Amino acid sequence: MVIHPDWTAPPNVRAVMTTRNTRAAELEALLPGDPIWLRQVHGTAVANLDTPVPGAEADAAVTRTRNRVCAIRVADCMPVLLADDAGGVIGAAHAGWRGLCAGVIESTVSQMNVAGNHIVAWLGPAIGPKVYEVGDEVRAAFVARDRAVEAAFSPARPGHWLLDLYAVARQRLRGCGIERVSGGTYCTYSEPERFHSYRRDRTSARMAALLWLCE
């Protein structure tokens, strides 16, 4: 079983999101080639997959090459998929709180080199705002960069906050001029039958968001 993003990307842009129930044979039948996996480090580096370096240290990828599969691994962090209206360039980002705070979305959009009003976005499964508890230091890091992000935090127990990753992502996308944003309705932590969650299970199991351009 895979998730097919419900977004307004052009017809030649294809994307799937695996779940904990996805079978290898099912995925292989959908993809045009092997995914290009990154060594994700919760940073803002963007790999250009037109000249791929498998295992490159990066948390996002862009490509204009047909049938080149961008791949992002997640298990509570958010996959952010991007495509331009012309179907000429795509981008995929691994956006946990560290990457969002540091600007991984902005870096990915910059490398696509397309005006934000010509880009559509999809926010894939991540830990949801009702259960994602973080400490004062996380809130302070976000607020130091942009006080408007305070709205994405709600008080939990003393010294802790519930963080809405989806709200932060939408805010950052709007800052890039991207208003057409789909997805953002999942919670990996709260759906154990469907999603892996590192915070819930403390295992290395991951899902994958996969994005490519067709011929």
Contacts in CASP RR format, 6 or more apart in sequence:
PFRMAT RR
TARGET T0000
AUTHOR 0000-0000-0000
METHOD contacts of the structure
MODEL  1
MVIHPDWTAPPNVRAVMTTRNTRAAELEALLPGDPIWLRQVHGTAVANLD
TPVPGAEADAAVTRTRNRVCAIRVADCMPVLLADDAGGVIGAAHAGWRGL
CAGVIESTVSQMNVAGNHIVAWLGPAIGPKVYEVGDEVRAAFVARDRAVE
AAFSPARPGHWLLDLYAVARQRLRGCGIERVSGGTYCTYSEPERFHSYRR
DRTSARMAALLWLCE
1 19 0 8 1.000
1 21 0 8 1.000
1 22 0 8 1.000
1 26 0 8 1.000
2 16 0 8 1.000
2 17 0 8 1.000
2 18 0 8 1.000
2 19 0 8 1.000
2 22 0 8 1.000
2 26 0 8 1.000
2 27 0 8 1.000
2 30 0 8 1.000
3 16 0 8 1.000
3 17 0 8 1.000
3 18 0 8 1.000
3 19 0 8 1.000
3 124 0 8 1.000
3 125 0 8 1.000
4 15 0 8 1.000
4 16 0 8 1.000
4 17 0 8 1.000
5 15 0 8 1.000
5 16 0 8 1.000
5 17 0 8 1.000
5 81 0 8 1.000
5 122 0 8 1.000
5 124 0 8 1.000
5 182 0 8 1.000
5 183 0 8 1.000
6 122 0 8 1.000
6 182 0 8 1.000
6 183 0 8 1.000
7 15 0 8 1.000
7 81 0 8 1.000
7 120 0 8 1.000
7 121 0 8 1.000
7 122 0 8 1.000
7 180 0 8 1.000
7 182 0 8 1.000
7 183 0 8 1.000
8 120 0 8 1.000
8 180 0 8 1.000
8 182 0 8 1.000
9 15 0 8 1.000
9 83 0 8 1.000
9 87 0 8 1.000
9 120 0 8 1.000
9 122 0 8 1.000
10 83 0 8 1.000
10 85 0 8 1.000
10 86 0 8 1.000
10 87 0 8 1.000
11 214 0 8 1.000
12 87 0 8 1.000
12 88 0 8 1.000
12 213 0 8 1.000
12 214 0 8 1.000
12 215 0 8 1.000
13 83 0 8 1.000
13 87 0 8 1.000
13 90 0 8 1.000
13 211 0 8 1.000
13 212 0 8 1.000
13 213 0 8 1.000
13 214 0 8 1.000
14 30 0 8 1.000
14 211 0 8 1.000
14 212 0 8 1.000
14 213 0 8 1.000
14 214 0 8 1.000
15 81 0 8 1.000
15 122 0 8 1.000
15 209 0 8 1.000
15 210 0 8 1.000
15 211 0 8 1.000
15 212 0 8 1.000
16 27 0 8 1.000
16 30 0 8 1.000
16 31 0 8 1.000
16 209 0 8 1.000
16 210 0 8 1.000
17 79 0 8 1.000
17 124 0 8 1.000
17 125 0 8 1.000
17 207 0 8 1.000
17 208 0 8 1.000
17 209 0 8 1.000
17 210 0 8 1.000
18 27 0 8 1.000
18 207 0 8 1.000
18 208 0 8 1.000
18 209 0 8 1.000
18 210 0 8 1.000
19 194 0 8 1.000
19 195 0 8 1.000
19 207 0 8 1.000
20 193 0 8 1.000
20 194 0 8 1.000
20 195 0 8 1.000
20 196 0 8 1.000
20 205 0 8 1.000
20 207 0 8 1.000
21 194 0 8 1.000
22 207 0 8 1.000
27 210 0 8 1.000
31 69 0 8 1.000
31 210 0 8 1.000
31 212 0 8 1.000
32 67 0 8 1.000
32 69 0 8 1.000
32 212 0 8 1.000
32 214 0 8 1.000
33 67 0 8 1.000
33 69 0 8 1.000
34 69 0 8 1.000
35 69 0 8 1.000
35 70 0 8 1.000
35 71 0 8 1.000
35 208 0 8 1.000
35 210 0 8 1.000
36 47 0 8 1.000
36 49 0 8 1.000
36 52 0 8 1.000
36 54 0 8 1.000
36 55 0 8 1.000
36 61 0 8 1.000
36 68 0 8 1.000
36 69 0 8 1.000
36 70 0 8 1.000
36 71 0 8 1.000
37 54 0 8 1.000
37 55 0 8 1.000
37 71 0 8 1.000
37 73 0 8 1.000
38 47 0 8 1.000
38 55 0 8 1.000
38 56 0 8 1.000
38 57 0 8 1.000
38 58 0 8 1.000
38 59 0 8 1.000
38 61 0 8 1.000
38 71 0 8 1.000
38 72 0 8 1.000
38 94 0 8 1.000
39 55 0 8 1.000
39 56 0 8 1.000
39 57 0 8 1.000
39 58 0 8 1.000
40 58 0 8 1.000
40 59 0 8 1.000
40 72 0 8 1.000
40 73 0 8 1.000
40 94 0 8 1.000
41 57 0 8 1.000
41 59 0 8 1.000
42 59 0 8 1.000
42 77 0 8 1.000
42 94 0 8 1.000
42 96 0 8 1.000
42 98 0 8 1.000
42 99 0 8 1.000
43 59 0 8 1.000
43 98 0 8 1.000
43 99 0 8 1.000
43 102 0 8 1.000
43 104 0 8 1.000
44 59 0 8 1.000
44 60 0 8 1.000
44 99 0 8 1.000
44 102 0 8 1.000
44 103 0 8 1.000
44 104 0 8 1.000
44 107 0 8 1.000
45 56 0 8 1.000
45 57 0 8 1.000
45 58 0 8 1.000
45 59 0 8 1.000
45 60 0 8 1.000
45 107 0 8 1.000
46 58 0 8 1.000
46 59 0 8 1.000
46 60 0 8 1.000
46 61 0 8 1.000
46 62 0 8 1.000
46 93 0 8 1.000
46 107 0 8 1.000
46 108 0 8 1.000
46 110 0 8 1.000
46 111 0 8 1.000
47 53 0 8 1.000
47 56 0 8 1.000
47 58 0 8 1.000
47 60 0 8 1.000
47 61 0 8 1.000
47 62 0 8 1.000
48 61 0 8 1.000
48 62 0 8 1.000
48 63 0 8 1.000
48 111 0 8 1.000
49 61 0 8 1.000
49 62 0 8 1.000
49 63 0 8 1.000
49 65 0 8 1.000
49 68 0 8 1.000
49 70 0 8 1.000
50 63 0 8 1.000
50 64 0 8 1.000
50 65 0 8 1.000
50 68 0 8 1.000
52 68 0 8 1.000
59 93 0 8 1.000
59 94 0 8 1.000
59 95 0 8 1.000
59 99 0 8 1.000
59 104 0 8 1.000
60 72 0 8 1.000
60 91 0 8 1.000
60 92 0 8 1.000
60 93 0 8 1.000
60 94 0 8 1.000
60 104 0 8 1.000
60 107 0 8 1.000
60 108 0 8 1.000
60 111 0 8 1.000
61 70 0 8 1.000
61 71 0 8 1.000
61 72 0 8 1.000
61 91 0 8 1.000
61 92 0 8 1.000
62 70 0 8 1.000
62 89 0 8 1.000
62 90 0 8 1.000
62 91 0 8 1.000
62 92 0 8 1.000
62 108 0 8 1.000
62 111 0 8 1.000
62 112 0 8 1.000
63 70 0 8 1.000
63 89 0 8 1.000
63 90 0 8 1.000
63 91 0 8 1.000
63 212 0 8 1.000
63 213 0 8 1.000
64 88 0 8 1.000
64 89 0 8 1.000
64 213 0 8 1.000
65 213 0 8 1.000
66 212 0 8 1.000
66 213 0 8 1.000
66 214 0 8 1.000
66 215 0 8 1.000
67 212 0 8 1.000
67 213 0 8 1.000
67 214 0 8 1.000
67 215 0 8 1.000
68 212 0 8 1.000
68 213 0 8 1.000
69 210 0 8 1.000
69 211 0 8 1.000
69 212 0 8 1.000
70 90 0 8 1.000
70 91 0 8 1.000
70 92 0 8 1.000
70 210 0 8 1.000
70 211 0 8 1.000
70 212 0 8 1.000
71 92 0 8 1.000
71 208 0 8 1.000
71 209 0 8 1.000
71 210 0 8 1.000
72 79 0 8 1.000
72 92 0 8 1.000
72 93 0 8 1.000
72 94 0 8 1.000
72 208 0 8 1.000
72 209 0 8 1.000
73 94 0 8 1.000
73 206 0 8 1.000
73 207 0 8 1.000
73 208 0 8 1.000
74 94 0 8 1.000
74 124 0 8 1.000
74 125 0 8 1.000
74 126 0 8 1.000
74 188 0 8 1.000
74 206 0 8 1.000
74 207 0 8 1.000
74 208 0 8 1.000
74 209 0 8 1.000
75 188 0 8 1.000
75 195 0 8 1.000
75 196 0 8 1.000
75 197 0 8 1.000
75 198 0 8 1.000
75 205 0 8 1.000
75 206 0 8 1.000
75 207 0 8 1.000
76 96 0 8 1.000
76 126 0 8 1.000
76 127 0 8 1.000
76 132 0 8 1.000
76 188 0 8 1.000
76 189 0 8 1.000
76 197 0 8 1.000
76 198 0 8 1.000
76 199 0 8 1.000
77 94 0 8 1.000
77 95 0 8 1.000
77 96 0 8 1.000
77 126 0 8 1.000
77 127 0 8 1.000
78 94 0 8 1.000
78 95 0 8 1.000
78 96 0 8 1.000
78 100 0 8 1.000
78 123 0 8 1.000
78 124 0 8 1.000
78 125 0 8 1.000
78 126 0 8 1.000
78 165 0 8 1.000
78 166 0 8 1.000
78 169 0 8 1.000
79 92 0 8 1.000
79 93 0 8 1.000
79 94 0 8 1.000
79 95 0 8 1.000
79 123 0 8 1.000
79 124 0 8 1.000
79 125 0 8 1.000
79 126 0 8 1.000
79 209 0 8 1.000
80 92 0 8 1.000
80 93 0 8 1.000
80 95 0 8 1.000
80 105 0 8 1.000
80 108 0 8 1.000
80 121 0 8 1.000
80 122 0 8 1.000
80 123 0 8 1.000
80 124 0 8 1.000
80 169 0 8 1.000
80 173 0 8 1.000
81 90 0 8 1.000
81 91 0 8 1.000
81 92 0 8 1.000
81 121 0 8 1.000
81 122 0 8 1.000
81 124 0 8 1.000
81 209 0 8 1.000
81 211 0 8 1.000
82 90 0 8 1.000
82 91 0 8 1.000
82 92 0 8 1.000
82 93 0 8 1.000
82 108 0 8 1.000
82 109 0 8 1.000
82 112 0 8 1.000
82 119 0 8 1.000
82 120 0 8 1.000
82 121 0 8 1.000
82 178 0 8 1.000
83 89 0 8 1.000
83 90 0 8 1.000
83 91 0 8 1.000
83 119 0 8 1.000
83 120 0 8 1.000
83 211 0 8 1.000
84 90 0 8 1.000
84 112 0 8 1.000
84 114 0 8 1.000
84 118 0 8 1.000
84 119 0 8 1.000
85 118 0 8 1.000
85 119 0 8 1.000
85 120 0 8 1.000
86 118 0 8 1.000
87 213 0 8 1.000
88 213 0 8 1.000
89 112 0 8 1.000
89 113 0 8 1.000
89 114 0 8 1.000
90 112 0 8 1.000
90 211 0 8 1.000
90 212 0 8 1.000
90 213 0 8 1.000
91 108 0 8 1.000
91 111 0 8 1.000
91 112 0 8 1.000
91 211 0 8 1.000
92 108 0 8 1.000
92 209 0 8 1.000
92 211 0 8 1.000
93 104 0 8 1.000
93 105 0 8 1.000
93 107 0 8 1.000
93 108 0 8 1.000
94 104 0 8 1.000
95 104 0 8 1.000
95 105 0 8 1.000
95 126 0 8 1.000
95 165 0 8 1.000
95 169 0 8 1.000
96 126 0 8 1.000
96 165 0 8 1.000
97 134 0 8 1.000
97 138 0 8 1.000
97 142 0 8 1.000
97 163 0 8 1.000
97 165 0 8 1.000
97 168 0 8 1.000
100 142 0 8 1.000
100 165 0 8 1.000
100 168 0 8 1.000
100 169 0 8 1.000
100 172 0 8 1.000
101 138 0 8 1.000
101 141 0 8 1.000
101 142 0 8 1.000
101 145 0 8 1.000
103 172 0 8 1.000
105 169 0 8 1.000
105 172 0 8 1.000
105 173 0 8 1.000
105 176 0 8 1.000
106 172 0 8 1.000
106 176 0 8 1.000
109 116 0 8 1.000
109 119 0 8 1.000
109 173 0 8 1.000
109 176 0 8 1.000
109 178 0 8 1.000
112 119 0 8 1.000
115 177 0 8 1.000
116 176 0 8 1.000
116 177 0 8 1.000
116 178 0 8 1.000
117 177 0 8 1.000
117 178 0 8 1.000
117 179 0 8 1.000
119 176 0 8 1.000
119 177 0 8 1.000
119 178 0 8 1.000
119 180 0 8 1.000
120 178 0 8 1.000
120 180 0 8 1.000
120 181 0 8 1.000
120 182 0 8 1.000
121 173 0 8 1.000
121 178 0 8 1.000
121 180 0 8 1.000
121 181 0 8 1.000
121 182 0 8 1.000
122 181 0 8 1.000
122 182 0 8 1.000
122 183 0 8 1.000
123 166 0 8 1.000
123 169 0 8 1.000
123 170 0 8 1.000
123 181 0 8 1.000
123 182 0 8 1.000
123 183 0 8 1.000
123 184 0 8 1.000
124 183 0 8 1.000
124 184 0 8 1.000
124 186 0 8 1.000
124 209 0 8 1.000
125 186 0 8 1.000
125 187 0 8 1.000
125 188 0 8 1.000
125 195 0 8 1.000
125 207 0 8 1.000
126 165 0 8 1.000
126 166 0 8 1.000
126 184 0 8 1.000
126 186 0 8 1.000
126 187 0 8 1.000
126 188 0 8 1.000
127 165 0 8 1.000
127 187 0 8 1.000
127 188 0 8 1.000
127 189 0 8 1.000
127 197 0 8 1.000
127 199 0 8 1.000
128 164 0 8 1.000
128 165 0 8 1.000
128 166 0 8 1.000
128 186 0 8 1.000
128 187 0 8 1.000
128 188 0 8 1.000
128 189 0 8 1.000
128 190 0 8 1.000
129 152 0 8 1.000
129 154 0 8 1.000
129 162 0 8 1.000
129 163 0 8 1.000
129 164 0 8 1.000
129 165 0 8 1.000
129 166 0 8 1.000
129 167 0 8 1.000
130 162 0 8 1.000
130 187 0 8 1.000
130 190 0 8 1.000
131 162 0 8 1.000
131 187 0 8 1.000
131 189 0 8 1.000
131 190 0 8 1.000
132 162 0 8 1.000
132 163 0 8 1.000
132 164 0 8 1.000
132 165 0 8 1.000
132 189 0 8 1.000
132 199 0 8 1.000
133 156 0 8 1.000
133 157 0 8 1.000
133 160 0 8 1.000
133 161 0 8 1.000
133 162 0 8 1.000
133 163 0 8 1.000
134 160 0 8 1.000
134 161 0 8 1.000
134 162 0 8 1.000
134 163 0 8 1.000
135 159 0 8 1.000
135 160 0 8 1.000
135 161 0 8 1.000
136 159 0 8 1.000
136 160 0 8 1.000
136 161 0 8 1.000
138 161 0 8 1.000
138 163 0 8 1.000
139 150 0 8 1.000
139 153 0 8 1.000
139 161 0 8 1.000
139 163 0 8 1.000
142 149 0 8 1.000
142 150 0 8 1.000
142 152 0 8 1.000
142 153 0 8 1.000
142 168 0 8 1.000
143 149 0 8 1.000
143 150 0 8 1.000
146 171 0 8 1.000
148 171 0 8 1.000
149 168 0 8 1.000
149 171 0 8 1.000
151 167 0 8 1.000
152 163 0 8 1.000
152 164 0 8 1.000
152 165 0 8 1.000
152 167 0 8 1.000
152 168 0 8 1.000
152 171 0 8 1.000
153 161 0 8 1.000
153 162 0 8 1.000
153 163 0 8 1.000
153 164 0 8 1.000
154 161 0 8 1.000
154 162 0 8 1.000
154 164 0 8 1.000
155 161 0 8 1.000
155 162 0 8 1.000
156 162 0 8 1.000
166 183 0 8 1.000
166 184 0 8 1.000
169 181 0 8 1.000
170 181 0 8 1.000
173 179 0 8 1.000
173 181 0 8 1.000
186 195 0 8 1.000
188 195 0 8 1.000
188 196 0 8 1.000
188 197 0 8 1.000
188 200 0 8 1.000
188 207 0 8 1.000
189 197 0 8 1.000
189 199 0 8 1.000
189 200 0 8 1.000
192 200 0 8 1.000
192 201 0 8 1.000
195 207 0 8 1.000
196 203 0 8 1.000
196 205 0 8 1.000
196 206 0 8 1.000
196 207 0 8 1.000
END
